[in-house]
């Protein structure tokens, strides 16, 4: 990373992006992507791209500062309450011509765009599955966020009704495109996709599942979840730093490929349908949660993102441009149009509609 006096610089006079939390795990990935794909000068300091998670229980201090300063705001929040609270700043941001892109991570941001790309007339159910790259070392905040949900009550929307399950429950084998293959997935943590997808795409059932490539690790967390539900078994969050170090060592035995699947069920071409669309990275799969924030910041710099106030996550980026941006970064887009057929590599948006 090219730094000078705490600032990552481009080679000529160019716009400036201030990245809060830019020295953290995902913050570094956002900075690297912006350096590769824009001519911006990056200041690793206070506002604009907020990467300083975990977002749970954080006050909207940085968002207020951005609006007061008249600068656009982007974050990678997946926490439902954090993303929800940005809505109250919609009118204030519009008055000063500020864009708020909150939730520019896998969920809800990338999930919303991928679900929208399938062009269902009605999306009854939207499910997201994540296979993270194992070799990429996770920051302490990321590990804490994951462990916080193990065995805890997890609110879900199913059939238009609120229900509660336990974090890290309901295991399911899901086939990802190559080079990932089959992964054991669990209902993991509460995410903002429930609010965003029900509001913007009117989905009535919404789920988020995740799982390591090590099935024994997934099953172990599932066992802890059951113990927590039935007893006073202590939260794993207190051992987050130790577990993070163990995961870092474990990563040497894994792969750094990663991917995300979005499955939509509903009405398509006036017929009942279920389709899956996936994004994979053959290497450095841990980049995927950081890419959308960098793409959004770059679009704001170029003047392409013109919406102001809280930006709808499902429509701010045209599907063709989303695919181009992912391809530019070495990622692949895949489509499975029926459960009984295999994955097909998508070269352009016309293939999605075939």
N, C-alpha and C positions, 0 to 999 in steps of 0.2 A: 504494500500500500504506500502511496506516495504522500508523505506528510511534510509540512514545513511550518514549524512553530505551532503545532496543534491543528493545522489546516491541511487537508488533502487538496492539492492544486492541479488545475489543468494547465496546458502549455501556453494559453493566450487569454486575453481578457474575455470573460464569459460570465453568465449568470451564476449566482451563488445559491447553494442549497445548504441549509443548516440542519444537521442530523443529530437529534438528541438520543443519546445511548449508542452512538456510532462506534464505540469501542467494545460493545457487547457482542455476543455471538451473532445474532441476526443483524444487528447494526452494522457489523463489519461486512456482512454479505451485501447489504443494501449499498454501502459505500463502494465496494468493489464493482458492483454492477453499474452504478452511476458513472464511475470512472471509465468503465469499458464502453459505455453506450451513449454518453453525453459529453459535452465540453464544459460542464459545470465545475465551478470551484466549490468544494465541499468543506464546510466548517463543522467540525465535530464539537457541538456545543448545546444549544438550548431549545430551539423549536423547529417547526415545519415537518420533518420526518421523525416521528416519535417511536423509537425502538426500545425504550427503556422499560421492558416488562419486568415482572408480571404485572398485568394491568388490573388485576382484582383489587378492589378497594382503593384504587388511585383516584384522587380528585382530578377534575378537569383543568388543572392549573395551566398546563401548557396550551391547551386549546383556547382558554381565555386569553392568554398572552398573545397567541397567534392572531386572534380576532382584533384585539386592541392594537396590535402592530400592523394590521392590514396585510398579513401574509397567509398564504395557503397552508393547509394542515393535512398531513397524512400520517396514519398510524397502522401498526400491524396487529391491533387488538383482536383477540378472539373471544374475550370474556363478554358475556351477554350484557351485564350491567354497565360495563364501561362503554360499549358501543351504543347502548340504549340512551345513556345520558347525553350523548352528543346531539341527539334530536332537539333538545331544548335550546340549542344554540343556532338552530337553522335560520331563523329570521334575523338574528343579530349578525350572522356571517353574511347573509345576502345583502344587508344594508351597506356593508363595507366591501362588497364584491370579493369575498373570501370563499374558497372551496374547502369543504371538509370531506375528506375521504377516510372514513373510519372503518376498520375491519379489513384492511388490504393484506390479508394473509390467506391461507388455504380456506379456512372458514371464518367469516362468511364470504369474503371477497371473491376468491377464485371459484368456489362452489357456485355462487350466484351467476357468474359469467358463463361457466361451462353448462349449467342447467339451461340458461337462456339460449345458448347456442344450438340446442336440440330442437327448438321451435315447437314444443308441444302446445296444442291449443289449451290444454288443461293439465297442470302438473299436480296430481293428487299426492304423490309421495316423492320426496327427494332424500337420498341417502348418500353420505360421503364416506369413503374409506381411504385411509392414509397408511402408506408403507414408508416410513422414514428411512433415510440412509443411516446405517449403523456406525460407520467409521467416523462420521463427522461428530466431533465432541460437542455435547450439549452444555449450554450454560446452566448455572445453578438455578436461575429463575425458571427456565424451561422445565427442569427436572422437578422443581417444587410444584409447578402448575400441574404436571402430570400426576404426581403422587397425591396431591390434595384431593383428587377425585376418587381415589381407590376406596371403595366401600361406602362412599358418601351418597346421600340422596341425589339423584340426577333427574331433573324435570325434563319430560319429553312431550312432544305434540304428536298424538297418534289419532288419526281419524277425526281431527278437529277438536279433540279433547285433551286436556292436560292430564298426564299420568306421571308417576314417579317410579324410577327403577334405581338400582345401585350402580355406582361407577365401577367400571371394569367387570361387566356382567354380559350375559347373552352372547357367548362366543359363536363365531361364524367363519367358515373358511371361504375366502374370496380369491378368485383368480385375477391377478394383475397381468398386464402385458409384459412381454420380455423386456429386460432380463430378470424381472422380479419373480414372477410365478405366483404360486399359492401362498397366501398369508392368513394366519389366524387372527381375526379381528374381534375387538371387544368394544362395547359402549364405554367410552373412556371418560370424557369430561364434559361439563356444560359449556356450550359454545353459542356464539351469537347468531348462528345460522337459523335457529328456531324463529327468532323475531324477524330477521331480514327476509328469509324465504317465504314465510307466511304472509308478510306485508307486501313484498314486491312481486312474488310469483303465485301467491294464494295457495301454496302447498298446505295440505291438511295433515301430513305425516312427515316428520323430519328427524333424521338420525345422523350421528357422527360416530364412526368407529375407527379404531386405530390398533396397530399391533406391530411388535418387533419381528424381525426375521427369525428370532429364536423363540420357538413355540413354547419351550419350557419356561422361559421368562414370562410370557403372556399368561400361561397357566398358573404360575406362581402368584402373579398379581391377582388373578381371578380367585385363587384360594384365600389370599389375604382379604379380598373384598367380602367373601362369604364369612370369614371369621369376624370381620369388623361389623357386619350386619347382625351377627348372632351374639356378639359379646362386646366387651369393652376393649378390644384389641386396639393398641395405640396407633395413631396415624403414622404412616411412613414418612410424612413430610419432615419430621424431626431428624430423620437420617438422610436428608436430601443430599448433603455434601458427600457423605460416604458413598451413597448409591451412585452419585454422579461420577466419582472416581472409578468405581467398579465398572460402570457403563463405558467409560473411556477405555479401560483395559480390554473389555469385552469387544469393543469395536475393532480391535486388531484382527479378530477372527471372523468378522463379518464383511459385508459389501457396502460400498457407498452409493449404490443405486437406490433410487427412491421414486415414489410415484403417488398419485392421488386418482381415485375413481369417483365420479359423480353418476349416480344411478337415478333416473327419472322414470316414474310410472304414471300413466294417465291416458289422455286422449291425444292421438297424433293422426292427422289426416282422417279425422272422424272415426278412428278405430282405437280400441284399447291397445296399448303398447307399453313396453318396458325397454329402455335403452341405457347403455352405459357409455360414458365418454371418459377418457383417461389422459393424464399427462405424466410422462416418465422422464427421468434423467438417468442415463447410463452411468454417470459418475457425479459425485458431489450432490447427491439427492437432497441433502439438507438445505440446498439453495432454494428449493421450491417455495417455502413459506415467505421468503424475503422478496421474491421477484416482483410481485404485484405492486408493492409499495414503490419500488424503484421505477417501474413502468409508469405509475401514476405521477410521480414527481417529474419524470421526463416529459410526460404529456402536458403537464402544467407549464413547464419551461418553454415548450414549443408553442403554447397557446392553443393546443388541440382540445384540451379539456376546458370547456367554457361554462359548464354548470357551476352555480354558486349556491352557498348554503350546504346542507348535507347532501352529498351526491349519491343517487341511487346506485347501489353496487352491481346490479344486474345489467345496467344499460350504458354505463359511462364509456365503455371501450367496445367499439364494433368487433364482432366475432373475427372477421378477417384480420384485423389489426392484432387482436389477441394471439391468434395463431402465428402471425408473422413475428411478433415479439418473442414468443416462446421458441420458435424455430431459430431465431437470431441468437438465442442464448443456448442453443444446443439441446433443447428439449424436444420430445416427440409427442404428438397428439394421436390417440387411438380411439376407435369406435367399435362397439359391439351392439349391433342393432337387434339381436334376439338372444335370449339366454342359451339357445342350442347351437350358436355359431361362435367361431373364434374371434379374436381381436383383429381388426384391420387398421393399418396405418393410414392416417388421413393426411392428404397432401394439400387440400384447400377446402374452403367452406362449402363448396358445391357438393363435395362427397358426403357431407353430413346430411344433406337434404335428399340424397338418393334413396 
